[in-house]
Amino acid sequence: MDYKDKKGEGEVERLKVRITLTSKIVASVERACREMVSNAKGRQAKVRGPVRIPTKVLRHTVLKTPCGEGTNTYDRFELRIFKRVIDIECLRDEIKEITTMKLDPGVDVELTVES
């Protein structure tokens, strides 16, 4: 997709970037999304999102007694994984400026670029 530059000098290549943020802590993901979207809007990039992907819940049930005899009592553990997707359409030079930020520990970022 080619779009004309604001100055009309020529054609500038704009890229579609899909950013996927994943974490076990929902506040960290929301904070990173908010900061990334505000960075992109500040640079006049087209932003779609953040789209909230359904929470993945991993459940693990464990027998409490070590030997296995006696009353069967269980512990139930859960791990919730929160995921957000942001689509940004911007110039090639702006991608690094938009995505450069300090993230909380435990937030995973996946960047997919489509030209």
C-alpha positions in Angstrom: 0.0 0.0 0.0 1.5 3.3 -1.0 0.3 6.6 0.4 1.3 10.0 -0.7 3.5 12.0 1.7 1.9 15.1 3.4 4.4 17.3 1.5 3.5 15.6 -1.8 7.1 14.9 -2.6 6.6 11.3 -3.4 5.2 8.0 -2.3 5.9 6.6 1.2 5.6 3.0 2.1 3.3 2.4 5.1 3.5 -0.9 7.0 0.8 -2.8 8.9 2.1 -3.9 12.2 0.3 -6.3 14.6 1.5 -6.2 18.2 0.5 -8.9 20.6 1.0 -8.3 24.3 0.7 -11.3 26.7 1.0 -11.4 30.5 -0.2 -13.0 33.7 -1.0 -9.6 35.2 -3.8 -7.7 33.6 -2.8 -4.3 34.9 0.6 -4.6 33.2 -0.9 -5.5 29.8 -3.4 -2.6 30.0 -0.7 -0.1 31.0 1.5 -1.3 28.1 -1.4 -1.1 25.6 -2.4 2.4 26.8 1.2 3.7 26.4 1.7 2.1 23.0 -1.6 3.5 21.6 -0.8 7.0 22.9 2.7 6.8 21.2 1.1 5.7 17.9 -1.6 8.4 18.0 1.0 11.0 18.8 2.8 10.2 15.5 -0.5 10.3 13.5 -0.5 6.5 12.8 -3.7 4.6 12.2 -4.5 2.5 15.3 -7.0 -0.3 15.8 -7.3 -1.8 19.2 -6.4 -2.9 21.8 -8.6 -6.0 21.1 -9.0 -8.1 24.2 -8.5 -11.8 23.4 -10.4 -14.2 25.7 -8.4 -15.1 28.9 -6.8 -18.5 28.8 -7.2 -20.2 32.1 -4.8 -23.1 32.9 -6.1 -25.3 35.7 -4.0 -27.9 37.5 -5.5 -30.2 40.1 -3.1 -31.9 42.5 -3.7 -34.6 45.2 -2.8 -33.2 48.6 -1.5 -36.3 50.3 2.0 -37.4 49.3 1.4 -41.2 49.7 -2.1 -41.3 48.0 -3.8 -43.1 50.9 -6.6 -41.6 53.1 -9.2 -39.2 52.0 -8.8 -37.9 48.5 -8.4 -34.1 48.9 -7.2 -31.9 46.1 -5.5 -28.6 45.6 -6.7 -26.6 42.6 -4.3 -24.1 41.0 -5.1 -21.6 38.2 -2.9 -19.5 35.9 -4.7 -16.8 33.9 -3.0 -15.5 30.7 -4.3 -12.2 29.4 -3.7 -11.2 25.8 -4.2 -7.9 23.8 -3.8 -7.3 20.1 -3.1 -3.8 18.6 -3.0 -3.1 14.8 -1.0 -0.1 13.7 -0.5 1.3 10.2 2.6 3.6 10.1 5.8 4.5 8.3 8.8 2.2 8.5 10.8 4.7 10.5 8.1 5.1 13.1 7.8 1.5 14.2 10.9 1.6 16.5 9.8 5.0 18.0 6.3 3.6 18.8 7.4 0.3 20.3 10.4 1.6 22.3 9.2 1.9 25.9 9.8 0.5 29.3 7.6 -2.6 30.0 6.8 -4.3 33.3 8.5 -7.6 33.9 6.4 -10.5 32.6 4.9 -8.7 29.6 5.7 -10.5 26.4 5.6 -8.6 23.1 5.3 -10.2 19.7 5.6 -7.9 16.6 4.4 -9.1 13.2 5.1 -6.8 10.2 3.0 -7.0 7.0 4.1 -4.9 4.0 
